[in-house]
C-alpha cells in the first residue's frame, strides 16, 4: 500500500526504499541537526518537520516496523482497517466467491494471543491471559554540540527537546574529559511507551565545539604562543593562557626555535577514566615583523653576516 507524500518516511528522510540502516541513521542525524528547535527558534514549520523526522526515524530504524510500513504504508500505525497500532491489527477474512462464502471481521489479537501467550511479551505480544504487556518506547538518538571548556572541565548543558508538539528543556550533566563522539544515555527520556509502557532512553552523541586557542590530544592541551626573533634568541618571559587558571608566565629559554614545546604540568584535561589531569604544552611560534623599515633591515643584514650558518645544510 503506497504511502501519501506526507507519510512517506523514506521521502521525509530523503533516502531510497532500499537504504541501509547506516544511511537512514546518517540522514536522520543530518536532518535533526538542520531542523532542531535550538537552531530554529519560533519556527513552527521547522518544529513540525523535526517532529516528522523523528517519527520517520522511529519507524525505519526498527526492522519490524519498517517491514510493516513497506507492506502496508502509513496505515499500519493505527486507524482504518489496521487497528490501533503495531501488532494490534484487525482485518477482514473473506470467503466470498467460495461455496457458502461469508465475510466476517476478527481481531487477530484474539487469535494470536493463545499462540504467543508464552513468549513473555516478545515483539509486543501478550503476557498470556492477562493481555498484551505494555511495549517499551523507542530510544531517541541525537547529536549535541557542547562548548570545548564544558567537555574538558565538565558541567551542565541545557538541551531543548521536542515532545508531543511541545518544546521542553532539560539539563544534561557532562562529565569532565568526555571525548568527541562519546554517547551519554539518559534513561527514560526517549519516546513514551505505547499503552502506558515505559519510555525509551535518550542517547546523546557529544560533539565538542572547537576552541579559538586550544587543541586537545587525549588529556593534553596545546596552545601556540607567538614570540619575536629576539625573544627566541635571547630568551624571555611571556604570558600564555590556560584553560581554567587564566594567564600564566612562561619562561622561554634562549635559542628557542619555532615548534619547541614548553610543558605546564597538570594544566591539561581531566582523564575521564583515571580522574588525573594531563599537561598543557606551550608551542613556540616565531613571528617576524609584518613590515621592516630601512634601519631594521640593515640590522638584520648585519645579523645575517655575523651568523652565516645555514639551518638547512645537510637536512635534505
C-alpha positions as CSV (number, residue, x, y, z in Angstrom):
1,X,0.0,0.0,0.0
2,X,1.8,3.2,-1.1
3,X,2.1,6.0,1.5
4,X,1.0,9.5,0.9
5,X,3.8,12.1,0.4
6,X,3.4,13.5,3.9
7,X,3.5,10.0,5.4
8,X,6.3,8.5,3.2
9,X,9.0,8.1,5.8
10,X,11.6,7.4,3.1
11,X,10.9,10.8,1.4
12,X,10.9,12.6,4.8
13,X,14.4,11.4,5.4
14,X,15.5,11.7,1.8
15,X,16.6,8.1,1.3
16,X,15.6,5.3,-1.1
17,X,13.4,2.5,-0.1
18,X,16.4,0.2,-0.2
19,X,18.5,2.4,2.1
20,X,20.7,0.7,4.6
21,X,20.4,1.2,8.4
22,X,23.6,3.3,8.3
23,X,22.2,5.5,5.5
24,X,19.0,6.0,7.5
25,X,20.9,6.9,10.7
26,X,23.1,9.4,8.8
27,X,20.1,11.1,7.1
28,X,18.3,11.3,10.5
29,X,21.3,12.8,12.2
30,X,21.8,15.4,9.4
31,X,18.2,16.5,9.2
32,X,17.8,16.6,13.0
33,X,20.7,18.9,13.3
34,X,19.2,21.1,10.5
35,X,15.7,21.4,11.8
36,X,16.3,21.2,15.6
37,X,14.3,23.8,17.6
38,X,17.5,25.2,19.1
39,X,18.6,26.3,15.6
40,X,15.1,27.4,14.5
41,X,13.6,29.2,17.5
42,X,10.0,30.2,16.9
43,X,9.8,28.4,13.5
44,X,6.7,26.3,13.7
45,X,7.3,24.8,10.3
46,X,10.8,23.6,11.3
47,X,9.4,22.2,14.6
48,X,6.8,20.2,12.7
49,X,9.4,19.0,10.2
50,X,11.6,18.0,13.2
51,X,8.7,16.0,14.6
52,X,8.1,14.2,11.3
53,X,11.8,13.4,11.0
54,X,11.8,11.8,14.5
55,X,8.7,9.8,13.6
56,X,10.2,8.6,10.4
57,X,13.4,7.5,12.1
58,X,11.4,5.7,14.8
59,X,9.7,3.6,12.2
60,X,12.6,3.0,9.7
61,X,15.2,2.3,12.3
62,X,13.1,-0.6,13.7
63,X,13.3,-3.6,11.3
64,X,9.8,-4.9,12.3
65,X,8.1,-1.6,12.0
66,X,9.9,-0.9,8.7
67,X,8.8,-4.2,7.3
68,X,5.2,-3.3,8.3
69,X,5.5,0.1,6.7
70,X,6.9,-1.3,3.5
71,X,4.0,-3.8,3.4
72,X,1.0,-1.6,4.5
73,X,2.2,2.0,4.2
74,X,1.4,4.6,6.9
75,X,-1.9,2.8,7.7
76,X,-0.1,0.3,9.8
77,X,0.4,2.9,12.6
78,X,-3.3,2.8,13.6
79,X,-6.8,3.8,12.4
80,X,-8.6,2.3,9.5
81,X,-8.7,-1.4,9.0
82,X,-5.3,-1.9,10.6
83,X,-6.5,-1.3,14.2
84,X,-4.8,0.8,16.9
85,X,-1.1,0.3,16.3
86,X,1.7,-2.3,15.6
87,X,0.6,-5.8,16.5
88,X,-2.9,-4.5,17.3
89,X,-4.4,-5.5,13.9
90,X,-8.0,-6.0,12.9
91,X,-8.7,-7.3,9.5
92,X,-11.4,-8.9,7.4
93,X,-11.2,-12.5,6.4
94,X,-13.5,-13.1,3.4
95,X,-14.6,-16.3,1.9
96,X,-16.8,-14.7,-0.7
97,X,-16.6,-16.5,-4.0
98,X,-16.3,-19.9,-2.4
99,X,-19.4,-22.1,-1.9
100,X,-21.3,-20.7,1.0
101,X,-18.8,-17.8,1.3
102,X,-19.3,-15.2,4.0
103,X,-17.4,-12.2,5.3
104,X,-16.6,-11.6,8.9
105,X,-14.2,-9.5,11.0
106,X,-11.8,-11.0,13.5
107,X,-9.4,-9.4,16.0
108,X,-6.1,-11.1,15.3
109,X,-5.0,-10.4,18.9
110,X,-7.8,-12.8,20.0
111,X,-6.5,-15.5,17.6
112,X,-2.7,-14.9,18.2
113,X,-3.0,-14.4,22.0
114,X,-3.3,-18.1,22.7
115,X,-0.4,-18.9,20.3
116,X,2.1,-16.4,21.7
117,X,1.0,-16.1,25.3
118,X,4.1,-18.0,26.4
119,X,6.5,-15.7,24.7
120,X,6.9,-13.3,27.6
121,X,5.7,-10.3,25.7
122,X,8.3,-10.6,22.9
123,X,7.7,-8.2,20.0
124,X,4.8,-6.6,21.9
125,X,2.7,-9.8,22.2
126,X,0.9,-10.7,25.3
127,X,1.7,-11.8,28.7
128,X,-0.7,-14.8,28.4
129,X,-4.2,-14.5,29.7
130,X,-3.5,-11.1,31.3
131,X,-3.4,-9.5,27.8
132,X,-0.6,-7.7,26.0
133,X,2.3,-6.4,28.0
134,X,2.9,-2.7,27.5
135,X,5.6,-2.0,25.0
136,X,8.7,0.0,25.8
137,X,9.1,3.3,24.0
138,X,11.7,3.9,21.3
139,X,15.1,5.2,22.1
140,X,15.9,8.7,20.6
141,X,19.4,9.4,19.3
142,X,20.6,13.0,18.9
143,X,23.9,14.8,18.3
144,X,24.6,17.7,20.6
145,X,27.4,20.2,20.5
146,X,28.9,21.3,23.8
147,X,31.5,24.0,24.4
148,X,35.1,23.0,24.5
149,X,35.6,24.0,28.1
150,X,32.4,22.2,29.3
151,X,33.7,19.0,27.7
152,X,37.1,19.4,29.2
153,X,36.1,20.6,32.7
154,X,32.6,19.1,33.0
155,X,29.4,20.9,33.8
156,X,25.7,21.2,32.9
157,X,24.5,21.7,29.3
158,X,20.9,22.9,28.6
159,X,19.1,21.0,25.8
160,X,15.8,21.6,24.1
161,X,13.7,18.6,23.2
162,X,10.5,18.4,21.1
163,X,8.0,16.2,22.9
164,X,4.4,15.8,21.6
165,X,4.4,19.2,19.9
166,X,5.9,21.0,22.9
167,X,9.5,22.2,23.5
168,X,10.9,21.0,26.8
169,X,14.3,22.0,28.3
170,X,16.4,19.6,30.2
171,X,19.9,19.9,31.8
172,X,22.5,17.3,30.8
173,X,25.4,16.6,33.1
174,X,28.6,16.5,31.0
175,X,31.4,14.5,32.7
176,X,34.8,16.1,32.8
177,X,37.2,15.0,30.0
178,X,34.5,13.5,27.7
179,X,35.8,12.8,24.2
180,X,34.2,13.9,20.9
181,X,31.9,11.1,19.7
182,X,31.1,9.6,23.1
183,X,27.5,8.9,23.9
184,X,25.6,9.8,27.1
185,X,22.5,7.7,27.9
186,X,19.6,9.4,29.7
187,X,17.2,6.6,30.9
188,X,13.5,7.2,30.4
189,X,13.9,10.4,28.4
190,X,13.1,8.8,25.0
191,X,9.7,8.2,23.3
192,X,6.8,7.3,25.6
193,X,5.8,3.7,25.6
194,X,2.6,2.7,23.8
195,X,-0.3,1.9,26.1
196,X,1.4,3.3,29.2
197,X,4.6,1.3,28.7
198,X,8.0,2.5,30.0
199,X,9.7,5.3,28.0
200,X,12.8,4.6,25.9
201,X,16.1,6.2,26.5
202,X,17.7,9.4,25.1
203,X,21.1,8.7,23.5
204,X,23.2,11.9,23.1
205,X,26.3,11.8,20.9
206,X,28.7,14.5,22.1
207,X,30.3,16.8,19.5
208,X,32.9,19.1,21.1
209,X,33.0,22.6,19.7
210,X,36.4,23.9,18.6
211,X,38.3,26.4,20.8
212,X,39.8,29.6,19.4
213,X,43.2,28.9,21.0
214,X,43.4,25.4,22.4
215,X,43.5,22.0,20.7
216,X,43.3,18.7,22.6
217,X,45.1,15.4,22.2
218,X,43.8,12.9,24.7
219,X,44.1,14.6,28.1
220,X,46.8,17.0,27.0
221,X,46.2,20.6,25.7
222,X,48.3,22.5,23.2
223,X,48.3,26.2,22.6
224,X,50.5,28.2,20.1
225,X,52.3,31.3,21.6
226,X,53.9,33.7,19.2
227,X,57.3,35.3,20.1
228,X,59.7,37.7,18.3
229,X,63.0,36.6,16.8
230,X,64.9,38.5,19.6
231,X,62.9,36.7,22.3
232,X,63.7,33.4,20.6
233,X,67.4,34.2,20.5
234,X,67.8,35.9,23.9
235,X,65.1,34.1,25.9
236,X,62.2,35.8,27.5
237,X,59.3,35.6,29.9
238,X,55.9,35.6,28.1
239,X,52.3,35.2,29.1
240,X,50.4,32.1,28.0
241,X,46.7,31.2,28.5
242,X,45.4,28.2,30.5
243,X,42.0,26.7,30.3
244,X,41.0,27.1,33.9
245,X,43.5,29.4,35.6
246,X,43.8,32.4,33.3
247,X,47.2,33.6,32.0
248,X,50.4,32.3,33.5
249,X,54.1,33.4,32.9
250,X,56.2,31.0,30.9
251,X,60.0,31.2,30.6
252,X,61.2,30.8,27.0
253,X,64.8,29.6,27.1
254,X,67.5,31.3,24.9
255,X,67.9,29.9,21.4
256,X,64.4,28.5,21.2
257,X,63.2,27.6,17.7
258,X,59.7,27.5,16.4
259,X,57.9,24.3,17.4
260,X,59.6,24.0,20.7
261,X,57.2,22.7,23.4
262,X,57.2,24.0,27.0
263,X,55.4,21.8,29.4
264,X,52.9,23.1,32.1
265,X,52.3,20.0,34.3
266,X,48.8,19.3,35.5
267,X,47.1,22.0,33.4
268,X,45.6,19.8,30.8
269,X,42.2,18.0,30.7
270,X,40.9,15.6,33.3
271,X,41.1,12.0,32.1
272,X,37.6,10.6,32.2
273,X,38.9,7.1,33.2
274,X,41.6,7.9,35.7
275,X,40.5,11.3,37.0
276,X,44.1,12.6,36.6
277,X,44.8,15.8,34.7
278,X,47.0,15.8,31.7
279,X,49.6,18.5,30.8
280,X,49.5,21.7,28.8
281,X,52.1,22.4,26.1
282,X,53.0,25.9,25.1
283,X,54.2,25.6,21.5
284,X,56.6,28.4,20.4
285,X,55.9,30.2,17.1
286,X,58.5,32.7,16.0
287,X,56.8,35.7,14.3
288,X,58.7,38.3,12.2
289,X,57.6,41.9,11.8
290,X,54.9,42.4,9.1
291,X,56.9,45.5,7.9
292,X,60.6,46.4,8.5
293,X,61.9,49.9,8.0
294,X,65.3,50.6,6.4
295,X,67.2,50.6,9.7
296,X,65.6,47.3,10.8
297,X,66.5,45.7,7.5
298,X,70.1,47.0,7.9
299,X,70.4,45.4,11.3
300,X,69.0,42.1,10.1
301,X,71.6,42.1,7.2
302,X,74.3,42.8,9.8
303,X,73.0,39.9,11.9
304,X,72.9,37.6,8.9
305,X,76.6,38.5,8.1
306,X,77.5,37.7,11.8
307,X,75.6,34.4,11.7
308,X,76.4,32.8,8.3
309,X,75.3,29.2,9.3
310,X,72.6,27.6,7.1
311,X,70.0,25.7,9.1
312,X,69.1,23.6,6.1
313,X,72.6,22.4,5.5
314,X,72.6,18.6,5.3
315,X,68.9,18.4,6.1
316,X,67.7,17.0,2.8
